[in-house]
Amino acid sequence: MPVLADRCQVAIKQEAVAGTAEALAAGNVVLTTDKPTWEPSPEMIERSALTKSFDSRGVVVGARMAKIGFKMYLRGTSAAPNAGNQSDFAVPFKGCGIDVAYSGANPNEIGTWAPSVTLATTYVTGSNCSVAMYRDGKQYQIHGAVGDMTLTFEVGKPILADFTFSGCYNTPTDVGLLSPTYTSIVEPPFLGASLSVLGFATAKIKSLSLKLGNTIAARPYPNTTTGFFAYQIADRNVTFSLDPEEELAATKNWWNEWVAGTLGSITTGVFPSNGTNYNQFNLTIPNAQYTKGALGDREGISTASIEGIARANSDAGEDSFSLVQT
């Protein structure tokens, strides 16, 4: 019988010990949008045997890794966020080296997500995860995996998180689809915000993207059948892009801010303004700097296509951006 591509799901779980695969269950399933992907890439070493014939002598199958990609909309929780009541994006975020701090008192509890080098370099319940794509009766799993992520805030749509996890290859096996209880929380759209770009409160954008820019490194290890111990987040370069309408220089001089190296905050403010408690978000890039600008066009309206870096906001760092669930 055929394996149907649309009957699929993704499960992810932090590993108790980095590089040791976890058993995945219904409670580890995340609600994704769009089809997830599985990309195996074992090393193929040409034998390059020199003989009197031109015929190939085949390859040696070497170290084995794979990637799993998936997308999900961000949604909050029906009750106060805390370590025992996290949204389903929590584990994928941690797998990308983004950790959370909970604070506040009823009814103003919040979860603040920000980069964490501590989480990325912790090997007992740190960033390493076991991840699997299930497709209509088959399981495609990786372990010792860490991820990279892009967040896209597009007007009228929920926040889209696009993940790519790299990890150690597992042989696909026959495993039925899991039966989780999906959240009833509906993802809030990027509307009713109070966007501010370096102090400019009327920037008319279609989208804002934030890229973690994680450097993912393999950790070779001959004592395993895959040739790897685990994967590691080795560095990070957080960047952003946005597409505001062009303005007269007297109103907002995007170009002068770029060439002058002007620093400032970019924040969405809490949105949606008419949202439900614990299902609202606020992205802040406190120390943004433009690195590239170009003229664009959106349906005949001139735009400024801006790219930039999210700089550390303190000597200690780990504060280049924050995403608050409130």
Secondary structure, DSSP 8 states (H G I E B T S, - for coil): ----TTSEEEEEEE-SSTTS-----GGGEE--EEEEEEEE---EEE-----SS-S---EEE---EEEEEEEEE----SS--BTTB--TTHHHHHHTTEEEEEE--TT--EEEEEE-HHHHT-TTTTS-EEEEEEETTEEEEEEEEEEEEEEEEEBTSB-EEEEEEEEEE---EE--------------BB-S---EETTBTT---SEEEEE---EEEEEE-TTSSSSEEEEEEEE---EEEE--B---TTT--HHHHHHTT-EEEEE--SB-TT--TTS-EEEEEEEEEEEEEEEEEETTEEEEEEEEEE--SSSS---S-EEEE-
